[in-house]
Amino acid sequence: MTRPPSEPSGSADELLQMLAARTSCRMFDGSSIDPETLKAIVRDGTEAPSSCNQQQWHFIVVTDRERLEEARAISGGNPHFSQCSALIFICFQKGWTHNNYSVMQSVAAATYHMILSAHLRGLASIWNGGIGDTEALREMLQLPQTFDVIGALAIGRAAETAPRLKAPRRPVEAVMSMETFSRPAEMVYPAKPAPAYPAKRITNTDNPFAEWDPSKWSWAQIGDFRGYTVWAKSPIAGVFVSRRNAEAGERELDLLPKLSPGARVAEIMPWGGTSTVCLKKRLPAGVFLDIAELSDGNIRFIEERLRREGLWDDETRLVRFAEGRLPHEDASLDAVVLSQTLEHVPDRKGVLAEMRRVLRPGGALLVSARNMTSRYGLQWRRHESKGQVPLQGPFTPIAVRKLREEIGEGFDIGEEIGIGLEAGYDAAVKTGCAAYRCRLYAIRAVPKP
């Protein structure tokens, strides 16, 4: 006879709280882990449920430093792959998916089981789906064509300097409903109208239903998206500096006006703080910086990033940009910076009007935007926009002529530059007519009297 489940005990609650306190680690100390411990962690993973008990999973444990460095290079952006003690590549045998991706669900269950096993053993970990070129990994791992690799689990001991910041979780009331579907409107993102949305039709590079136009999103939806997605929001100093925009961002900031101690500056929707780091380093001592974001989730990450960079001080403040409005008084700011921001907002004219409201006479509006009338814009139309909305949120590049018209309604345009003629990563600065063909267009303007 099956025994009824026992009532939750204090020890069970304590264990669950311990598991809930687990955080993903991106900074490891590189120390070795006993092979028997690694084997035990994988064994624990195999205790997870498996569809039809097929157990069509396979886990390749990599500990060799040269191979870890190779895995890091293939990933294109995961430094922790070479810092961890072991990298467990998560594989499955093809041809056994049954329905609803059940073989991948089984692999996911086993992976989480390994994560919890590592945590209970005092080890840190992070699961990554972004592993890079899977064919290059296939060659490195000597993986037969009948198997695929779909992720990697990094395990090790957290470095002493590793952040312990846990990414925010949605309230359970928002992600659970009784009997029928119910979910807050801001957590249901827009999609192009269609009679059905078959999951098998949707990939990262080909999603006919993706809604890239931010005007189709509400402020609340964009805020929710940015608040929970952790793309480019690492609190680790120096991490996630975009190859495309790193040097270009510095060229944008060359348009900053001369600011004296006591001046007040606002940066609008900087995402995860990478651009904020560059801006903060440019500001003279005594200049106050207000960082305006849409959600508390972003705000926490930005503050932690600045602390890690040694840039958090009494001259820095984080504020909410609720519904595209600042909490500042009229004519109270000396400069506002919108670095590749306007192409993400639902109401560009409303945002520009708000910037004019808060800028003092003679204050500087610094704007940059991805340019639709450029080689990058052509690439965006032909390829990028055919895929899924990226983790940076919905955006649409803006034609320079259109942007100049919108800014010109409330501002007198001063200096303007173009950055990068190529669609990729160059940051060559152009002026005059050539600026209008560049990937990025940047402008400094002042409010009209």
N, C-alpha and C positions, 0 to 999 in steps of 0.2 A: 504494500500500500504506500502511495506517495505521501510523504509528510507535508503538511501545510507549511508555507514559508514562515520563518520566524519574524517577529517584530524587529524593526531596525534597532540596533543597539548603539550605545554611545561610541563604541570602537568602530563600528561601521561608518557612522557619521564622521568620525575623525579621519578615517581612511579616505572617504569621499572628498572631504575638504582638502586633504593633502593632494589628492589627484587633481582637484580643481585649481590648486595653486601652481600647477605646472606651467612653465612658460617656455616658449621656443627660444633656443639659444643660437646666436650667430657669432659668438666669440668663444673659442675653445683654447685650452692651454696646450694642446698637442701631446699630452702625456699618453702613454700606452695603456691599453686595457688588456687584462689577461684573456687569452683566447677562449678559455673555458667559460668566462663570464659572457663573452660575445655569443658563444654557442648557446648558453642558457637563455639569453635574451631572445634569440631566434626561436629556440624551442618554445618559449612562452608564447611567441607570436603564433605558432602552429596550433595552439590551443583555441584560437579564435574559431567562430563558426565558419563553415565553408559550404557554398551552394552544392547540394546533393552529395556533400562530403567528398567532392572530387579532389579538393586540395591541389588545384592546378596552379600553385604558386611556386616561385623559386626565388631565393634570396642570395645574392652574391656579395660577400663581405670583402671589402677592400681596405687594407691597412698599410700597404706599401706606400711610402712617402712619394715616390716618383709617380706612381699610379694615381695617388690622390691629387697631385699637382696637375696631372693630365685631365682628371675629371673636372677640376676647377677650370682649366682652360676651355674644355668643351662646353661647360655650363655657360660661360660668357659673363657671369656676374655673381658667383657664389664663393666669396673668399673662404667661407667656413668649410668648404669641401676639402681644402688642403690643411686646415687647422685642426680638424676633428681627429679623434682616435681611430674611428672606423666609419666607413661609408657603406651602408647596406643598400644595394641596388634592388629595387622591387620589380620582379618580373612575373609574367604569367604565360602559360601555354595557350596559344591561339587555337580556336576551334571548339572551345568549351565554354562559350559565353552564355549559352542557353538564352533566357530572356532577361530584359532589363539590366544588361551588363552585370549579370550576377557574379561572373568570375572576377571582375574588377571590384565589386562590392566585397567579395571574400578577401581579396588581397588588401583592400583598405582596412578591413576589420583586423587582419593579422598585423598590419603595420601599426595601427593604434595600440594593439596589444603589446607590441615591442616597445613603443614609446612609453607606455605605463610601466612596463617591466624595468626599463632603464631608469625611469624617474624614481621608482621605489628602491632601486639599488644606489641612489644618490648620484646618478649620472644625468647629464643634460642631453637634449636632442633637438632636432628640427627636421621636419618632413618637407621635402621640396618636390613639386611637380615640374618646376622649371629646371630641367637637367641638361638642356642644350640639344645638340644634334644626336638623335638616337642612333643613327647609322654609325657615327663615329664611336659612340659608346658600344654598339654591337661589336665593332671590330676590337675595341679595347678589352671587352669582357669575353670575347670569343663566343658570343651568344648566337645560337642557331636561329635560322629564319622562322622556325615554328614558335619561337618565343618572342615576346616584346618586353621592353623595359619601360615602365611608366612613372618611375619616381625614384627618389633616393632618401634614405634616412641617415642623417649624420648623428653620431653618438660620440660623446666625450665628456670631459670635465670642463665646466664653465671657467673661463678666465676670470681672474679676480676683478677685472674691469668690466666684465660683461653686464649689460643692463638687465635688470629683473622686471622690466616693464611688460605687463601682459596686455596684448591687444584687446580692445573692448569687446564684450559679448552683448548681443542683443537681449533685451528683457525676455524672459520665458513667455510672458503674456503676449508678446508680439509674434513669436514664432510657433505658438501652440494654439489650437482652437479645438473646441469640442463638437463632435458630430459632423460639422461641415467646415469648409474653408472660410477663414476670416483672418485678415492681416491688415495692419495699418497702411493707409494709402501711400505714404511716403516710402514704404518698403516694397512696393510693387512698381518696378521700373517700366518705362514706356517701351513699346515695341511697335513696329509698323503694322497697320491693320492686316489681318490675314484670317481665313476661316479656321486654320489650325497651325500649330507651331511644332512640327515633328522634331524631336531632339536629334534624330539621325541626320537631319538636314543642316544642323548648325555646327560649325567649327569656328575656331579662332580666326581663321583667314577667310572664311566664307559663311557669312550669316545674313541671309536676305531680310531678316526681321529686325536687325539692329537699328536703333534710332540714335543717330549721331547728332542730330540737331538739338542743341540745348534748349531752344525755345519750346520744344515739345515736352520738356521736363519741368517740373515745378522746382522752386528753390528748395523745398523740403526733400524732394527726391534726390537732388544733386548733393545736398548736405548729408543725407543718409549714406549715399554711395561713397562720398569722400571720407565720411567719418569712420566707416568700418573697413574699407579696403586699405591695405597697408602698402600698396605700391609706392616705392620711393619714399617711404616714411620710416626708415630705420632710424632709431635713436643713436646708432653708433656713429661716432665722429668719422667723417670722410667717406662714408659709404653711400652708394646710390647717387653718384654725380653723373648725370646723363652725358654720354659721349657726344650726343648731338648738341647739347646745350651748355656744356660746361664753360668753354671759352666764349661762346656766344653770349652767355649770361653776363660775363664780365664786360663785354663790349656794350651791352645794353646799359650797364651801370655807369659807363663812361659819360652818359648823358645827365647824370645827377648834377644838380646845381651846387654851387658852393654853399655849405650850410654852417652856421655859427652855433656855438654852444647855446643851449636853450631852445633850439629849433625842434619842431615836432614833425615826425615822418610816420606815415602809415603804409604798410605793405598789405595788399589785398589778395586773399586766397592764394598763399604761396605753396599750398599742398603740404609737403612734409618737412619743410624747413631748409632744404638744400639751398634754395635761392636766398633764404633769410640769412644763412651763414655768410654768403658772399656780400649781401647788403650790409649786414652788421659790421663786417670788417672794413667796409668803405666809409662808414659814418664816423665823423670826428667825435672825440670825447665830449660828453655833455649834450649830445643830440639824443632826443627821446624817440624811441621806435615803438609804435603800436602795430601788432600783427593781427590782422582781422581774418578769421576763418569762419566756416559755416557750422562746424560741429565741435563738440567737446572732445571727441575722439582725435581729431586732427590737432587740436590745441595741446593736448597732453603730449603727443609725439613731438611737436615743435619745441615745446619747453624742454623736454628731455634731450632733444638733439642739441639745442643751444647750450645746455648745461654740460653736455659731453664735450662740446667744442670749446668750453671755457668762455662762452660769450654771454651767458645769462647774467644780468645785473639789474640794478634799480632803475636803469633808464629804459628797460624793456618791459612791455606789457602785452598781454594777449587779450583780445576782445572778440566778441561775436559779431559777425557780419549778417545778422538775421534778416532774411528776406531782401538781401542786397542793400541794407541800410546800416550806416555806422552810428555808434552811440555818441559821436562827437558833436560839439556845438558848431554853429555856423562859423565859417572863416577862422577855424582854429588850427589848421595844419599848414605847414610850410611846404610839404611835398607829399605826394602819394605815388606809390609804385604799383603798377599792374603788369607783372611780367608774364606774358602769355596767359592772361587771365580772361580777357574779354571774349575770346572764342569759346569759353566754357560757361558763360552766364546766360540765363534765360532772357534777360532784359538788358541789352547793351546800353540803350539810350537812357534807361533808368539809372544804371550804374554810373554812367558819365555825368548825369545830372547830379547824382549824389556826390561825386568827386568835386564837382564845381561848388556845391553847397559848402563842403567842409574846408576847401582851400581858401586861404586868405588872399587878398589882392596881390598879384605878383607871385603867388605860390606856384610850384611846378607840378604838372601832371606828367609822369613818365610812363609810357605805354609801349609794350611790344606785343606783337601778334604774329602767328604763322600766316603767311601770305598765300592766298588762293591763286594769285596770278604769278606763280613762280614754278620752277621745276618741281619743287616739293609739292605745291598745290596740285600739279598734274599727277604726280605719283599718288597723292592722297585720293584724288577722284577715281583714278584707274584701279588702284589696288587696296590701299589702306582702308578706305571707307567701305569696302566690300566685306570686311571682316567684322568681328565682334567689337563692341565699344570697349576701348582699352581701359586698363585699371586706373588711368588718370582721369577717367570720366568722359562724358560726351563732349565733343567739341567739333567745330567746323571752322577751317581757316577762313580768313576774311580778306577780300580783295582790298588792296591798298587804297584804291579810289574811294571805295565805300567807307573804309575806316577813316580816311581823311575828312570825308564829308560829315560823318557822325561826330568826330572830335571838333570839327570846325564850327558846328552849331553853337557850342558854348565856350570854345577856347580859341585863342590865337596860337597858331602853330609856329614853333620856333625851329629848333634844330631837328633834323630827321636823317636817319641812316638806314641802310639795308645791311643785313648780315648773312653771308653765305649764298653764293649763286647756285651751288649744287644742292641736290635734294638731300644729301647726306650730312656730313659732319663738319664741313669747313666753316670758318668763322671770319672770312675776309670781309672787311667793312667797305661798303660802297656808298657813294653819295650821288646827288643829282638823279637823273632818270634811271640810272642803273640800280639805285636803291629800291625802286618799285618792282624789280624782278627778283629780288633776293628771297630766300627762304623765310627770313624774319624781317619784319619792318618795325623799327623803333622810332619813337617820336617824343619830343619834349614840348609841352605847350603850357600856356598860362590862361587863367580864366578871363573871359572877356569882361570889360567893365560893365 
